[in-house]
Amino acid sequence: LRARLSDAKFFYEQDRKCSFDFWVEKLKGVVFYSGLGSLFDKSLRLEKICSEIISLLTANDRDSGFNRPGLLKECSRASFICKCDLVTDLVVEFPELQGFVGREYAKEKGENPDVAEAIFEHYLPRYAQDILPETGAGSILSIADKLDTIAGMFIAGNIPTGSEDPFALRRKASGIILTSLGKDYNLDILKVAGFAAGLFIESFEFKNCDANSVAQDVSDFIFARYRSRLEKASRRTDLFDAVRETGCSSIRELDLRYRSLEDYIRARKSILALSEPLTRCKNIIKGKTFSDISRTLLKDDAEISLFETLLEKEKLLSEYLKENRFDEALQELEDFAGSVNLFFDRVLVMEKDENIRSNRINIIHRCTQLYYNIADFSRIL
């Protein structure tokens, strides 16, 4: 032990003679992964991904402080130097100190305290039950770093199969989920994954890669970890599938929808008030094409009533969803069932007049989209 401590002291003294600029230069010679550039290239990508994340978070929640000028600056600096400790003598000798060393060296060299903390926090969480990032810069950089690695590995063909996961991508996906939920980030994972994939495709030779396709695969992979967590906790996965079927790609929003559905079913013991009318709608519109609804083609009292109720519910749900009031949104959809069922009971959808028939199909399609604001309830068992 004494010899190890002596070695650590020696390496620490050697590192103190170096600057971050020196270490950044060394990162250019360290390969991130074959065909995916160096750690220096990764640091440049992280800066861009962090900026994109902040932009998306700000757009979703303008009053949250994501547009604080200092946050972008902190993320930019932390991105640029967060991998530097990997080439320090101390971490080369003691790899388990990565992050810790970077934080302490940043403090010693007068970096912004939040930048120093972000260097450590961007590795979090490192294992199950580990602590989560606390600073804004650390949380955003943590998500960016993990997304960058997952996107890069998917592009390179290193997709986990079975029990094989040599790059710990599942753990990184779980880290993204936990950090997003822990910080209450309403972040569109599909959009960020597409942005991250695009950076690789622009910079390296991946001519046959499509950023949108990679983004969908990465997003599905990350949300599969959420589903896996539900399975391990013996919670209902059909509710997850119902929400994901609508294309929801925000972890926080999916989590809120899922919990609201759990509460709804727990209170009512049934989902039929939501699933039955939606199933009727889906059966009618399957394979059809759609256009705008024409008010002048509304003839029957039941279809006029349905259309007016639909407009009212669309407005209410828009307000509720902005405020994450999913319980109230579910109640509105439950109340909507009466109008849908009355329409089907009294109106002949497949009217001989093609224009009237198409208009009724368009109304039913809009009803389906209203339900899809929460979930595809027809998938719930």
N, C-alpha and C positions, 0 to 999 in steps of 0.2 A: 504493500500500500504506500509506504514511504517513497518508494522508487516511482510509482505512478504519479504521485502528487508532485514529485520533483520534476518529472517530465512535463506535467501539465503547467507548472509554473514557468518552465523554460519556453514552452510553445506560446504561452500567454505573453511573455516578455517579447518574443519575436513578433507576434501579431501586433503588439502595441506600436511597433515601428512602421506599420503599414497603414494605408488609408483606404477608404471605400473605393476611391478611384482606381487604386491598384488592384483591389479584388475584383471590381467590375471588369477590368481588362482581362483578368485571369478567367473569368466566366466565359469569355469568347472561345476559349480552348477546351471547354468541358462540354461534351456531347450530352444533350438532354435525352435523345433517343435517335437511333440511326434513321436518317431521312427527315427528322423533325427539328434539326438545327441544334444550337447550343443553349446553355443556360442563360446566356446573354440574350439570345433571341427570345427565350421564354419570358424574361423580365420585361422586354419591350411589349410582348403580347399582353402580359398581365396589366400593364399600364392602360392599354386600350380597352381591355375587357372591363377593368374597374370603371373606366369612364362610361362605358356602355351601360353597366349595371346601375350606376348613379343616375344616368339619364332616364332609364326605364323606371327606376324607383321614384324619381322626381315626378315623372309624368303620371304615375299612379297615385301619388300622395304628395301634393305640392306643399302641404303644411307640415311635413314631417321633418324638415331640416336637411334633407338630402341635397338641397341646392345651396347649402352653406359653403361658401368659397373655399374655406380651409379644408374641407373634407376631400375634395378632388385633389388638392395639393398634397395632402397627407398620403392619399392612396397612390399618387404618382411617384412620390419619393420612396415610399415603402416598396412599391412594385420594383423599382429600379435597383434597390439594394437588398431585397429580402433573401436572395439566394447567395449573397456574398460570403456568409459565414461557412458555406460548404467548401470554400477553397482556403479557409484559414487553417493554419497549422494545428490549432487546438481541435477543431472539428474533424479534420482529416485523421487525427490520432484518436479522437473520442467522438465518433459519429452521433452517439446518443445525446450529445449536447447541442445539436443543431437547433436553432431557434433561440435557445437560452443564450448562447454565445453571441448571436447576432443582435439580440436585444441589449445585452450589456455593453457590447462594443459601440452600438449606436448611442447609448447614453453617454459613454465615455467621450465620444467624439462630438457631443453637443447636438445630436439630432433632436427634432421635435419629440417630446415624450410619447405622443400617440403614434408616431412613426416607429419609434423603438419598440413599443408594445405590439404594433401590427406585425413586425418582423417575427416575433414569437408566436403571436396568435394565428398567423396564417396557416400554421401547421395543425391547428386544432379543428375538430377533436381528433386525437391520435388513435384512440381505441374506445371501446364501449364504456360508457359511464365517465368518459373524460370531460373536463371542463370545456365550455364553449367560449369563443371569442367574445369580448365585452365591448371593445372600442368599435366605432363605426368603420374606421379604416381596416382594422384587423378582420372584422366580419366580412366586409366586401372583398378584401384581398383573399381571404380563406376560400370563399365561394369561387372567385375568379381562378385561383390556382388549381383547384380541384376540377373545375369545368374544363380548363385548358388541358390538363393531363388526360381526362377522360376523352375529350374530343380528339386529341392527338393520337391516342392509342386506338381509338375506333377507326380513324383514318388509316393508321398503319396496320390494321388488321388484328390488333391484339385485344380481341373481345373475349371477356371471361366466358368459359364454358364449363358447366358442371361445377365441380369443386375447384377447378383451376382458375386462379386469379392472381398471377404473379406480380401484377402491378397494384394490387389492393384497390382496384377500381370500385368494388362494391363498398368498401369502407369509405372511400372518398365520396361516393354517391350518398351514403348515409350521413356523412358530414355536411354535405350541402343541404340535405333535408333538415337536419337538426339545427343548423345555424339559421336557415331561413325561418323556421318556426320559432326559434329562440329569440330572434330579433324582430319577428313579426313583419318580415319583408314580403310585400306583394310583388314578387318577381316572376316574370314570365320566363321559365326555364327554356322553353323551346326557342324563344328569340335570342337569348344569350348564347345558347348552344350553337345556333346558326351563325351568330357573329363570331364565336370562337373558332368554329370549323372553317369559316371563310378566311380567317387570318392564316391558317395553315395552307389552305388551297391557294391563296394569293402568293404566298412566299416560297412554296416548295413544289416539286413536280408531282402533282396529284391530278393529272388531266381528266381521269375518269371519275373523279369524286364530285358529288353534288352536295353543296353545303346544306341544302334543305333536307336531303335524305339523311345525311349524317346527323343533323340536328334532331330529326324525328327519332332516330335510333338511340341517340344519347338521352333524349328526354324520356323515351320509353324505359330505358335502362334505369334511370334515376327514380322514376315513379314506381318501377318494379320493386325497388328497395322499400318504398313506403308500403307497398302491398305486402311484402315479405314481413315487415314489422307487424302488420295487422295479423297475419297468419300466426306468427310466433306468440302474439298476445291473445290468440283465440277470438279475435274480433271478426266481424263480417266483412268478407272481401267482395261480396256482390254489390255492396254500397259503393265501394271504391270503383269497381268496374262501371257502375252506372254513371258516376260522375266523370270518370275518364272518357267514357264513350262520347261525351259532349265536346271533347277537345280541350277541356280545362288543363292549362299547363302552368298554373301558379300553384306552388306547394301550399302556400298559406290559404289560398282560396279553396283548393281541394280539401284541405284539412277542415276548414270551416263548414263547407257543404257536407262533408262526411259526418261531422259531429252533429250537425243539425238533423240530418237524416236519422242518425242513431236515436236522437232524442224524440223525433217525431214517431218513429216506429215503437219505441219504448212506451210512449204515452198512449198511442192508439192501437197498438198490437196488430196493425195492418197497414199496407201501403196501397190497397186496392183503389182508394179514392183518387190516387195519383196515377197508378199504373194502368188501370182499365181504360180511362178516356184517352190516354196517350197511345196505348196499344191500338185502339180503334182508329186513331188519327194515322198512325204509322202504316197500318194495313191498307188504308185508302190511298196514301200518297206514294207507296212503294213503286219505284220505276218511273215516276211522273216527272215532268218538267214544270217549272214554276215561273210566275211573273207577278207584277203588282196586282193588288186587289182593286177592282173597279166598283165604286159605290153604286153607280147607276145600274149595275147588273144584280144588285141585291133585291130579291123579289119576295121571298118568304119571310114572315115575321120572325121565325126562329133563327134564320141566318142573319137578319138585321140585328136581332138581339145579341147573337153570338159575336158579331163584328164589333158592336158597340162595347160589349163587355171585354172583348179582346183588347181594344184600344185602352180601356180603363186599366186593365191588368198589366199591360205593357208599361204604362206610365208608372204605376205603383211599384212594379218589380224593378224598374230602372232605378227608382229612388232607394228602395230597400237594399239592392245589391251594392250600390255605391257606399252604403253605410254598413255593409256586412250584416244586415238584418235578415239572415236566412230563415230563421224560424217564422217570421212574419210572411216572408215570401212563400214559404211552403203552405201556410194557411190560405193565402190568396189563391194559390194553385188548387188547393182542395176545394175552395169555394167555386172555382172556375169549372169544376167537373159538371155541375148542374147544367150550365149553358151548353157545354160540349155534348152531353148526353141528350139534351132536349133537341139539339140540332140534328143529331143522327137519328133520333126517333121520329122526327117530323119532316125532315127534308130529304128528298131523293138527290143524292150527290151526283149520280150518273145520269143527269138530265139529258134529254135528247139534244137540246140546244147546246152546241159546242162551247159557245162563249160563257153561258151560265155555268156549264159543267166545269170548265177550266177555272172560272172565278171561285167556285166552291172548293175546288182542290187547292187553290191558292190560300183561301181562308184556313183550311185544315193544315196546310203547311206552316202558316204563321202560328197556329195554335201549337204545333209540334215544337217550333222554335221557342215559344214561350216556356214550355216545360223544360226545354234543354238549357235554360238559364241556370237550372240547378242540376238536373241529372236526366238520364234516360231511365225513367222509373220502370219501364217495361222489362228492364234487365234484372230487377230486384226480385229475388226468389220468394 
